[in-house]
């Protein structure tokens, strides 16, 4: 299980609800969760200069290491804005993997089954792993019963070593009623 919080939210939680960050630290220590990094203030990375990108990522990485222990190996991209040149910046920051909406794969011409495998992407000789976020699974998680989610995964299951179902959901949507 991976968790991502912006640096500003973590800072606020530390000051206002330290019991929450204490529990997070315990869970990281027991290897129950991995904290996912990214940019501290959650900027749209392609819109800021490269040195600022590095600074933002390093600021959150340092915060996570100081407060939770292990260095974050993964990153969350704000608003899922992707630009291929981010690979070198992310890798130079120690990031090994990211999560991207499956939309990005579909725009490349890949089909629906492509969302169940990680991919490698490269820039300037630097390589990171991309874990596609399955939009259908996200919709089901918010709107369907657990059995329907299980049925969806079972119907898309293939016996291969690299298959993975990836879901990351914003906590703000849980409990939301239209």
C-alpha positions as CSV (number, residue, x, y, z in Angstrom):
1,X,0.0,0.0,0.0
2,X,1.4,3.4,-0.9
3,X,0.2,6.7,0.4
4,X,0.9,10.2,-0.9
5,X,0.4,13.5,0.9
6,X,1.6,16.9,-0.3
7,X,4.3,18.4,1.8
8,X,2.0,21.2,2.9
9,X,-0.6,18.8,4.1
10,X,2.0,16.7,6.0
11,X,3.3,19.9,7.6
12,X,-0.2,20.9,8.6
13,X,-0.9,17.4,10.0
14,X,2.3,17.4,11.9
15,X,1.4,20.7,13.6
16,X,-2.3,20.1,14.1
17,X,-2.8,16.3,14.3
18,X,0.6,14.8,15.2
19,X,-1.2,11.7,16.3
20,X,-2.0,11.0,12.6
21,X,1.6,11.4,11.5
22,X,2.8,9.3,14.4
23,X,0.6,6.5,13.2
24,X,1.9,6.9,9.7
25,X,5.5,6.7,10.9
26,X,4.6,3.5,12.8
27,X,3.0,2.0,9.8
28,X,6.1,2.9,7.6
29,X,8.3,1.4,10.3
30,X,6.4,-1.9,10.2
31,X,6.5,-1.8,6.4
32,X,2.7,-1.7,6.1
33,X,2.8,1.3,3.9
34,X,5.3,3.1,1.7
35,X,5.2,6.9,1.5
36,X,5.2,8.1,-2.1
37,X,7.0,11.4,-2.8
38,X,6.6,14.0,-5.5
39,X,6.9,17.7,-5.3
40,X,6.5,19.4,-1.9
41,X,4.0,22.1,-2.9
42,X,2.3,19.9,-5.6
43,X,3.2,22.1,-8.5
44,X,2.6,21.1,-12.1
45,X,6.2,20.1,-12.7
46,X,6.4,20.7,-16.5
47,X,5.4,24.3,-15.9
48,X,8.3,25.2,-13.5
49,X,12.0,25.4,-14.3
50,X,14.1,22.2,-14.0
51,X,16.1,23.5,-11.0
52,X,12.8,24.2,-9.2
53,X,11.5,20.8,-10.1
54,X,14.6,19.2,-8.4
55,X,14.2,21.5,-5.4
56,X,10.5,20.6,-5.0
57,X,11.1,16.9,-5.2
58,X,14.1,17.0,-2.9
59,X,12.2,19.1,-0.3
60,X,9.4,16.5,-0.1
61,X,12.0,13.6,-0.2
62,X,13.9,15.2,2.7
63,X,10.7,15.8,4.7
64,X,9.6,12.1,4.2
65,X,13.1,10.8,5.2
66,X,13.3,13.0,8.3
67,X,9.8,12.1,9.5
68,X,9.1,8.6,8.2
69,X,12.5,6.9,7.6
70,X,13.2,5.4,4.3
71,X,13.8,7.4,1.1
72,X,10.7,7.5,-1.1
73,X,11.3,5.6,-4.3
74,X,8.0,6.6,-6.0
75,X,6.4,9.9,-7.0
76,X,2.9,11.3,-7.5
77,X,2.5,13.9,-10.2
78,X,0.1,16.7,-9.4
79,X,-3.0,16.6,-11.6
80,X,-1.4,13.7,-13.6
81,X,0.3,16.2,-15.9
82,X,3.0,14.3,-17.8
83,X,5.8,15.4,-20.0
84,X,8.5,12.9,-21.2
85,X,11.4,15.2,-20.2
86,X,10.3,14.7,-16.5
87,X,12.0,11.3,-16.6
88,X,15.5,12.7,-16.3
89,X,14.5,15.1,-13.5
90,X,12.7,12.3,-11.6
91,X,15.5,9.8,-11.9
92,X,18.1,12.5,-10.9
93,X,16.0,13.0,-7.8
94,X,16.1,9.3,-6.9
95,X,12.7,8.5,-8.1
96,X,12.3,5.0,-9.5
97,X,8.6,4.8,-10.3
98,X,5.5,7.0,-10.9
99,X,1.8,6.5,-11.4
100,X,0.1,7.8,-14.5
101,X,-3.6,7.7,-15.6
102,X,-4.3,5.0,-18.2
103,X,-5.4,7.9,-20.5
104,X,-1.7,8.5,-21.3
105,X,-1.4,5.0,-22.6
106,X,-4.5,5.1,-24.6
107,X,-3.3,8.3,-26.4
108,X,-0.3,6.3,-27.5
109,X,-2.6,3.8,-29.1
110,X,-2.4,1.0,-26.5
111,X,-5.5,-1.0,-25.7
112,X,-7.5,-1.5,-22.5
113,X,-5.5,-4.6,-21.5
114,X,-2.3,-2.4,-21.4
115,X,-3.3,-0.8,-18.1
116,X,-2.5,-4.0,-16.3
117,X,1.3,-3.9,-16.8
118,X,4.1,-1.5,-15.7
119,X,6.1,0.2,-18.4
120,X,9.6,1.6,-18.6
121,X,10.1,5.1,-20.0
122,X,13.3,6.9,-20.8
123,X,14.8,10.3,-21.3
124,X,18.5,11.2,-21.7
125,X,19.5,7.7,-20.8
126,X,17.5,7.8,-17.6
127,X,14.8,5.1,-17.0
128,X,11.8,5.0,-14.6
129,X,8.9,2.6,-14.3
130,X,5.3,3.8,-14.9
131,X,2.4,2.1,-13.2
132,X,-0.8,2.9,-15.1
133,X,-3.8,3.9,-12.9
134,X,-6.8,2.0,-14.1
135,X,-9.7,4.4,-14.6
136,X,-12.3,1.7,-14.7
137,X,-11.2,0.3,-11.3
138,X,-11.2,3.9,-9.8
139,X,-14.9,4.3,-11.0
140,X,-15.8,1.0,-9.5
141,X,-14.2,1.7,-6.2
142,X,-16.3,4.8,-5.7
143,X,-19.6,3.5,-7.1
144,X,-19.7,-0.3,-7.0
145,X,-19.8,-3.1,-4.4
146,X,-16.7,-4.9,-3.4
147,X,-17.9,-8.0,-5.3
148,X,-18.2,-6.0,-8.6
149,X,-14.6,-4.8,-8.1
150,X,-13.5,-8.4,-7.5
151,X,-15.4,-9.5,-10.6
152,X,-13.8,-6.8,-12.7
153,X,-10.3,-7.9,-11.6
154,X,-11.1,-11.6,-12.2
155,X,-12.5,-10.9,-15.7
156,X,-9.3,-9.0,-16.6
157,X,-6.9,-11.4,-14.9
158,X,-4.2,-13.0,-17.1
159,X,-1.7,-15.5,-15.8
160,X,1.5,-13.5,-16.3
161,X,4.2,-12.3,-14.0
162,X,3.9,-8.5,-14.7
163,X,0.2,-8.1,-14.2
164,X,-0.8,-5.5,-11.6
165,X,-4.0,-3.7,-10.8
166,X,-3.2,-0.1,-9.7
167,X,-5.6,2.1,-7.9
168,X,-4.8,5.4,-6.3
169,X,-7.7,7.4,-5.1
170,X,-8.0,10.8,-3.6
171,X,-9.3,10.6,-0.1
172,X,-11.5,13.6,-0.6
173,X,-13.9,11.5,-2.8
174,X,-14.7,8.9,-0.2
175,X,-17.9,9.7,1.5
176,X,-18.9,12.2,-1.2
177,X,-22.5,12.0,-2.1
178,X,-24.0,13.6,-5.2
